[in-house]
């Protein structure tokens, strides 16, 4: 039989063993918990990183990113100092951040071309625009790319029309300073049209005084009666010009080919068209002109416009709208709707809903594939354009931008001139 001393010693040993076992158990539990927590954390991080992609394999980021979630992951990586978030997740996060920063940089580059909402900066050049156009192609999300491209398209159109305006005003001002009487009714009209197209503050300031002087001279020296007389004189001279020659009056901007006009008359007559005015495009000669019917003949009083690119099918259309500022407008493209082809100014979802159009929002730039509505805000090249339709198809005459089926591209100066001549309701015939 053991004495009390031996029993006491044995009890202490067992106590220490049990205590040690308990400590080891706690430590093991803590380690297990930490490892389990680390696994859970990394699974969550992996999921949150992947959720930022529209297509992970193709590295296509979503249009709208969850920046709060990304900020949390970034802080977690910094605080844990590599002990919680795995190295592979840190790498994935860094790659994601690079893609996001590249997108931000591209957007910043486009925005840097703007000088406020209505002008472009002085350092904009065609080379800069073309280079940035190539850079934007690195954006793999089509919605984001289209938004960036639309903003760049706007700058390109503004730049081109400002350059055209600068050239026209320079030429007209030079002629005016040499001979004040050279300022015809048509020229002063074009001067004011071009001046309104200027989208650069420096160029605008440069021509403001000159345009004001030409306006003042014309107002003081050529009354309404002289304007009417000038127009009649131009038309009379055209009517009396030899049929075998082109007519180019010295002080009038009319260049008319009577042979071409004769061909147009035959074509339009065979099509059963007898309207006073017809916008006529001859695909063989690649010429576009507003034709006026005079004594049974169609004459291109303001000459012919060279078409840069046309993908409009032969046939008869109607000009539905001369679009001067269409960023908030829309065209109904739902072929099953009774309102197909209708142009809606300052369109809203509620208004379209009242017309039986549901789910109208989209970001499609190609008006041929946009459904059930085409928003002009999605394609800045069409914010200044001529909209036409034949009841089954819609199309636009515009400057700049991409080529589209049912689209016709002309220069920005020719577009401005044509927009000042035509109105809705005019027949548009494509031969």
Order of alpha helices (4+ residues) and beta strands (2+ residues): alpha-beta-beta-alpha-alpha-alpha-alpha-alpha-alpha-alpha-alpha-beta-beta-beta-beta-beta-beta-beta-beta-alpha-beta-beta-beta-beta-alpha-beta
